[in-house]
Amino acid sequence: MLSQVIPKTQLSVRENLHWLFVLRNLMIMSEMGILFLAIFGFGLKLPQTELLFVILSIITVNIYTWLRLKTNENVSELEIFSHLIIDVCGIASLLYLTGGASNPIIWVFLLPLIVTGILLPQTYAWYMVILTSSAYTILIAYNVPLPVLEPNISDPKLISSDVLHQLHLMSNQKYFSLHIFGMWSGFVFSAGLVAYFVVELSKTVRDQERTLAEARENELRNERVVSLATLAASAAHDMGTPLGTMAIITHEVLQDYPEKASPDLHEKMQILEQQISRCKSALSLMSESGGEMRAESGTIMNLVAYIDEVLLQWRTHNPNTKISLVVKPSIHPPSNLIAERTLTHSIINILNNAAEATMVDKGIELHTYWDNQEVNFEVRDFGKGLPQTLLQYEGLEPMESRKQQGLGVGLFLACTTIKQLNGRIEFYNHPKTGGGCVRISLPLIPNEKIND
């Protein structure tokens, strides 16, 4: 639900706050486990009431973070840094009550510093260095010392000095073992943390970088499309007058040479008049569509009705090419899709390319199948197949056309249009027939969403 109302950048920052919430849960469980072991396992007399109050305060902050993640409000970098400051204060309070800098888990100050360095800009990392270093320095001088492990002796006068010395050595050895255990547990905890959380956080950063790279590619593609649209508008303006002149002259020639007097010339002039009319219609459509937003130029249509419309438009321009429509059965009823003019032109352009590449006697095939999420169109021809350059084409820039008079922009515009509609386009050769195949996948709009 959040992804429908929050931008991708905010989702990334919110995900960072979620990781802090998870990390704080792990820290709370570790603190309670260490305190339980120190009090009941090693018999240390620690200020249990004060320690419990600090842990409950950290739990309260984490409950607030959990409720914060349930809202749709934006999460800022300063808010994440404030959460890290609260964590440092909680860690400093626990260490103050358990020996300060002499506590073997003093290394825990590195955790908020590592997280800050990964999630936030460098400025925040330096602030965290100052904060943790200051807290460490203060804990050297100000802390509640850990209780000394003295040997349990009812009457020291009854024991010789050698035995008493041995008992003190045993107590010191026990304290040293406790310190070593704290250092070992710290290493194991930090190693597990680095192996899991830091790697996951780094993965989040890489995902953000990948999203930025895709945004840059889309921006570059859109710039090329805008450049081509500008050139097309200029060409449409320049061709308007010559086409009008050609239409007038063609009409006059048809009047001067009727079909009975010159049947061959009259037929050719009729074909020429039809082609001129087709060019003028395309220019008129371009002028009408200029400046319109994509959502305004597209309408929501039923899938079956849209397929019929595309085929009807294509057949008016290619009446002599045989096309076979193959609809694979589906358990899902046909949904709706956004029927844009640019999308229709893109599919027609791919059908035209297939008609030019295929063998005349076999024609082309259009295979259609869908599920409840997307529809797939597969255009197949029976020609020599697609070249390697086209099989690897990603639609990032116009490619060199294989036609003698082609500009190589039709396929680029088709790829751009399909990707802007969150679709996919793939090029491959059919494994059996060897002909070229183009698969177009487009998202569908369920009927219930339209009703809502």
C-alpha positions in Angstrom: 0.0 0.0 0.0 2.8 2.4 0.8 4.4 2.0 -2.7 1.2 3.5 -4.2 1.5 6.8 -2.4 5.2 7.2 -1.5 7.9 8.0 -4.1 10.8 5.5 -4.7 13.3 7.8 -2.9 11.0 8.0 0.2 10.6 4.2 0.1 14.4 3.8 0.3 14.7 6.2 3.3 11.7 4.4 4.9 13.4 1.1 4.4 16.5 2.4 6.2 14.3 3.3 9.2 12.9 -0.2 9.1 16.4 -1.6 9.3 17.1 0.6 12.3 13.9 -0.8 13.9 15.1 -4.4 13.3 18.6 -3.7 14.5 17.3 -2.1 17.7 15.2 -5.2 18.4 18.3 -7.3 18.1 20.2 -5.0 20.4 17.5 -5.2 23.0 17.4 -9.0 23.0 21.2 -9.1 23.2 21.3 -6.6 26.1 18.8 -8.6 28.1 20.6 -11.9 27.4 24.0 -10.5 28.5 22.5 -8.9 31.7 20.8 -12.2 32.5 24.0 -14.1 32.0 26.1 -11.6 34.1 23.6 -11.5 37.0 22.5 -15.1 37.2 25.4 -16.8 35.5 28.4 -15.0 36.9 26.7 -13.6 40.0 27.6 -10.0 39.4 25.8 -7.4 41.6 24.6 -4.9 39.1 22.1 -2.0 39.5 19.2 -4.0 38.1 16.5 -1.3 38.6 18.4 1.3 36.7 19.3 -1.1 33.9 15.7 -2.3 33.5 14.6 1.4 33.3 17.1 2.1 30.4 16.0 -1.1 28.5 12.3 -0.2 28.9 13.1 3.3 27.6 14.8 1.8 24.5 11.8 -0.5 24.0 9.5 2.6 24.2 11.5 4.3 21.5 11.3 1.2 19.3 7.5 1.0 19.8 7.3 4.6 18.6 9.5 3.7 15.6 7.1 0.8 14.7 4.1 3.2 14.9 6.0 5.7 12.8 6.6 3.1 10.0 2.8 2.6 9.9 2.2 6.2 8.8 2.6 7.7 5.3 4.6 10.8 6.4 7.9 11.4 4.8 11.1 10.2 6.6 14.1 12.5 6.4 17.8 11.9 6.9 17.8 14.1 10.0 15.1 11.9 11.5 17.2 8.8 10.9 20.2 10.5 12.4 18.1 11.5 15.5 17.2 7.8 16.0 20.9 6.9 15.9 21.6 9.6 18.5 19.0 8.1 20.8 20.6 4.6 20.3 24.0 6.1 21.3 22.5 7.6 24.4 20.9 4.3 25.3 24.2 2.4 24.8 26.1 5.1 26.9 23.5 4.7 29.7 23.9 1.0 29.8 27.7 1.2 29.8 27.7 3.9 32.5 25.9 1.5 34.8 28.2 -1.5 34.0 31.7 -0.2 34.3 32.0 2.4 31.6 35.1 2.1 29.4 36.2 -1.0 31.4 33.2 -2.9 30.1 34.3 -5.5 27.5 31.4 -4.6 25.2 32.5 -1.0 24.8 33.0 -1.8 21.1 29.2 -1.5 20.6 29.8 2.2 20.0 31.1 1.2 16.5 27.6 -0.1 15.5 25.8 3.3 15.1 28.9 4.7 13.5 28.9 1.9 10.8 25.2 2.3 10.2 25.6 6.1 9.9 28.4 5.7 7.4 26.3 3.4 5.2 22.9 5.1 5.4 23.7 8.8 5.6 26.0 11.3 3.9 29.6 11.8 5.1 28.7 14.9 7.2 26.5 12.8 9.5 29.2 10.2 9.8 31.7 12.8 11.2 29.1 14.0 13.6 28.6 10.5 14.8 32.4 10.1 15.2 32.4 13.1 17.5 29.4 11.9 19.5 30.7 8.3 20.1 34.2 9.5 20.8 33.0 12.0 23.4 30.7 9.4 25.0 33.7 6.9 25.2 35.9 9.6 26.7 33.3 10.6 29.4 32.8 6.9 30.3 36.5 6.6 31.1 36.1 9.0 34.0 32.5 8.7 35.0 30.9 5.3 35.4 29.5 2.9 38.0 32.4 0.4 38.5 31.8 -3.3 38.0 31.8 -5.1 41.3 35.0 -6.9 42.2 34.8 -10.6 42.4 36.1 -11.3 45.9 36.6 -14.9 47.3 33.7 -16.0 49.5 35.5 -16.4 52.9 33.6 -16.4 56.2 36.7 -15.6 58.4 39.9 -14.6 56.6 41.9 -14.9 59.9 41.5 -18.7 59.8 43.2 -18.9 56.4 46.9 -18.6 55.8 48.2 -15.8 53.6 49.3 -18.3 50.9 45.9 -19.8 50.6 44.3 -16.3 50.6 46.6 -15.2 47.9 45.7 -18.3 45.8 42.0 -17.5 46.3 42.5 -13.9 45.1 44.4 -15.3 42.1 41.4 -17.5 41.3 39.0 -14.5 41.6 41.2 -12.5 39.3 41.3 -15.4 36.9 37.5 -15.6 37.0 37.2 -11.9 36.3 39.7 -12.2 33.5 37.7 -15.1 32.1 34.5 -12.9 32.3 36.3 -10.1 30.4 37.5 -12.6 27.7 34.0 -14.0 27.4 32.7 -10.4 26.9 35.3 -9.8 24.2 34.4 -13.1 22.5 30.7 -12.5 22.5 31.3 -9.0 21.1 33.3 -10.4 18.2 30.7 -13.0 17.4 27.9 -10.5 17.6 29.7 -7.9 15.5 30.7 -10.5 12.9 27.1 -11.7 12.6 25.9 -8.1 12.3 28.4 -7.3 9.6 27.6 -10.5 7.7 23.8 -9.8 7.7 22.7 -6.3 8.4 25.6 -4.4 6.8 25.4 -6.5 3.7 21.6 -6.0 3.5 22.1 -2.3 3.9 24.7 -2.2 1.2 22.3 -4.1 -1.0 19.7 -1.4 -0.4 22.3 1.2 -1.5 23.1 -0.7 -4.6 19.4 -0.9 -5.4 19.1 2.8 -5.1 22.1 3.3 -7.4 20.5 0.9 -9.9 17.2 2.9 -9.8 19.2 6.1 -10.4 21.0 4.5 -13.4 17.6 3.4 -14.9 16.3 6.9 -14.4 19.3 8.4 -16.2 18.7 5.9 -19.1 15.1 6.9 -19.3 15.9 10.6 -19.3 18.4 10.0 -22.1 15.9 8.1 -24.1 13.2 10.7 -23.5 15.7 13.4 -24.7 16.2 11.5 -27.9 12.4 11.1 -28.3 11.9 14.9 -27.8 14.6 15.6 -30.3 13.0 13.3 -32.9 9.6 14.8 -32.1 11.0 18.3 -32.8 12.4 17.2 -36.1 9.1 15.5 -37.0 7.1 18.6 -36.2 9.5 20.7 -38.4 9.3 18.1 -41.2 5.5 18.0 -40.9 5.4 21.8 -41.3 7.7 21.8 -44.3 5.8 19.0 -46.0 2.4 20.4 -45.7 2.6 22.8 -48.6 4.3 20.3 -51.1 1.7 17.6 -50.3 -1.1 20.1 -50.8 0.3 21.1 -54.2 0.8 17.4 -55.2 -2.8 16.6 -54.2 -4.1 19.5 -56.4 -2.0 18.4 -59.4 -3.0 14.7 -59.0 -6.6 15.6 -58.9 -6.3 17.8 -62.0 -4.5 14.9 -63.9 -7.3 12.5 -62.9 -9.8 15.0 -64.4 -7.8 15.5 -67.6 -7.1 11.8 -68.2 -10.3 9.8 -67.4 -10.2 6.1 -67.0 -11.7 5.4 -70.4 -9.1 7.5 -72.3 -6.0 6.4 -70.3 -6.8 3.4 -68.0 -3.2 2.7 -67.0 -2.3 6.3 -66.2 -5.6 6.8 -64.4 -5.0 3.8 -62.2 -1.5 4.9 -61.3 -2.7 8.4 -60.5 -5.4 7.0 -58.2 -2.7 5.0 -56.3 -0.6 8.2 -56.0 -3.7 10.2 -54.8 -4.3 7.5 -52.1 -0.7 7.7 -50.9 -0.8 11.5 -50.7 -4.0 11.3 -48.8 -2.4 8.8 -46.4 0.6 11.2 -45.9 -1.8 14.1 -45.2 -3.8 12.1 -42.7 -0.5 11.2 -40.8 0.5 14.9 -40.8 -2.9 15.9 -39.5 -2.8 13.3 -36.7 0.7 14.6 -35.8 -0.6 18.1 -35.6 -3.6 17.2 -33.5 -1.5 15.1 -31.1 1.1 17.8 -30.6 1.4 19.0 -27.0 -1.0 16.4 -25.6 0.0 14.4 -22.6 0.3 10.6 -23.0 -2.7 10.0 -20.7 -4.8 12.4 -22.7 -4.1 10.7 -26.0 -4.9 7.2 -24.7 -8.1 5.6 -23.7 -9.0 2.5 -21.7 -10.2 -0.2 -24.1 -11.1 -3.8 -23.8 -8.3 -6.1 -25.0 -10.3 -7.9 -27.7 -11.7 -4.6 -29.1 -8.2 -3.1 -29.2 -6.8 -6.1 -31.1 -9.6 -5.8 -33.6 -8.9 -2.1 -34.0 -5.1 -2.6 -34.6 -5.7 -5.3 -37.2 -8.3 -3.2 -38.9 -6.0 -0.2 -39.2 -3.1 -2.4 -40.4 -5.2 -4.2 -43.0 -6.2 -0.8 -44.6 -2.5 -0.2 -45.4 -1.5 -3.8 -46.1 -4.5 -5.5 -47.8 -2.3 -7.9 -49.8 -0.3 -9.4 -46.9 -1.8 -12.5 -45.3 -1.9 -12.4 -41.4 -3.0 -15.3 -39.1 -4.3 -14.3 -35.7 -3.7 -17.0 -33.1 -5.4 -16.5 -29.7 -4.3 -18.9 -27.0 -7.1 -19.9 -24.6 -6.9 -18.4 -21.1 -8.8 -19.0 -17.9 -8.8 -15.2 -17.3 -11.4 -13.1 -19.1 -9.8 -10.4 -21.3 -9.1 -7.2 -19.3 -8.4 -3.7 -20.4 -5.3 -1.7 -21.4 -4.4 1.8 -22.2 -4.9 2.2 -25.9 -2.6 5.0 -27.0 -2.1 6.2 -30.5 1.7 5.8 -30.1 1.2 2.2 -29.0 -1.0 1.4 -31.9 1.5 3.0 -34.3 4.3 1.0 -32.7 2.5 -2.4 -33.1 1.5 -1.5 -36.7 5.2 -0.6 -37.4 6.3 -4.0 -36.1 3.7 -5.7 -38.2 4.8 -3.7 -41.3 8.5 -4.8 -40.7 7.4 -8.4 -40.4 5.3 -8.2 -43.6 8.3 -6.8 -45.5 10.7 -9.5 -44.1 8.4 -12.6 -44.6 7.9 -14.8 -47.6 5.0 -13.5 -49.7 3.1 -16.9 -49.9 3.3 -17.5 -46.1 2.4 -14.1 -44.6 2.9 -13.4 -40.9 1.4 -14.5 -37.6 0.1 -12.6 -34.6 0.0 -14.7 -31.4 -1.9 -13.3 -28.4 -2.2 -14.6 -24.9 -2.8 -13.1 -21.5 -3.3 -13.7 -17.8 -4.7 -11.4 -15.1 -1.7 -9.1 -15.1 -0.4 -8.6 -18.7 -1.0 -9.4 -22.3 1.6 -10.7 -24.8 1.7 -10.1 -28.5 4.1 -12.2 -30.6 4.6 -11.1 -34.2 6.3 -13.9 -36.3 7.5 -13.8 -39.9 8.8 -16.5 -42.2 11.9 -14.7 -43.5 15.6 -15.1 -43.0 15.5 -14.2 -39.4 16.7 -11.2 -37.4 20.4 -10.1 -37.5 22.5 -10.3 -34.4 22.5 -6.5 -33.9 18.8 -6.5 -33.6 18.7 -9.5 -31.3 20.8 -7.5 -28.8 19.0 -4.2 -29.4 17.8 -2.6 -26.1 16.1 0.5 -27.6 18.4 3.1 -26.0 19.1 4.9 -29.3 18.1 4.7 -33.0 19.7 1.9 -34.9 20.8 1.8 -38.5 17.8 0.8 -40.8 18.0 -2.2 -43.1 15.6 -0.5 -45.5 17.1 1.5 -48.4 15.0 4.6 -47.5 14.5 4.0 -43.8 15.8 6.3 -41.1 16.0 3.7 -38.4 13.8 5.6 -35.9 10.6 3.5 -36.1 11.8 0.7 -34.0 13.4 3.1 -31.5 10.2 4.9 -31.1 8.3 1.6 -30.7 10.7 0.4 -28.0 10.5 3.8 -26.2 6.6 3.8 -26.3 6.3 0.3 -24.9 8.8 0.9 -22.1 7.1 4.1 -21.1 3.9 2.0 -20.7 5.8 -0.3 -18.3 5.9 -2.9 -21.0 8.7 -5.1 -22.4 9.8 -5.9 -25.9 12.0 -8.8 -26.9 13.6 -9.9 -30.2 14.5 -13.5 -31.1 14.4 -16.0 -34.0 11.9 -18.8 -34.0 13.7 -22.1 -33.1 11.7 -24.1 -35.7 10.9 -21.8 -38.7 13.9 -19.6 -38.3 11.9 -16.4 -38.9 12.1 -13.3 -36.8 9.9 -12.9 -33.8 9.0 -9.9 -31.7 7.3 -10.3 -28.3 5.5 -7.3 -26.7 4.3 -7.6 -23.1 2.0 -4.9 -21.8 0.3 -4.5 -18.3 -3.4 -4.9 -18.1 -5.9 -3.0 -16.0 -8.3 -5.3 -14.2 -12.0 -4.5 -14.5 -12.5 -4.1 -10.8 -10.0 -1.2 -10.7 -12.0 0.6 -13.4 -15.2 0.1 -11.5 -13.6 1.5 -8.4 
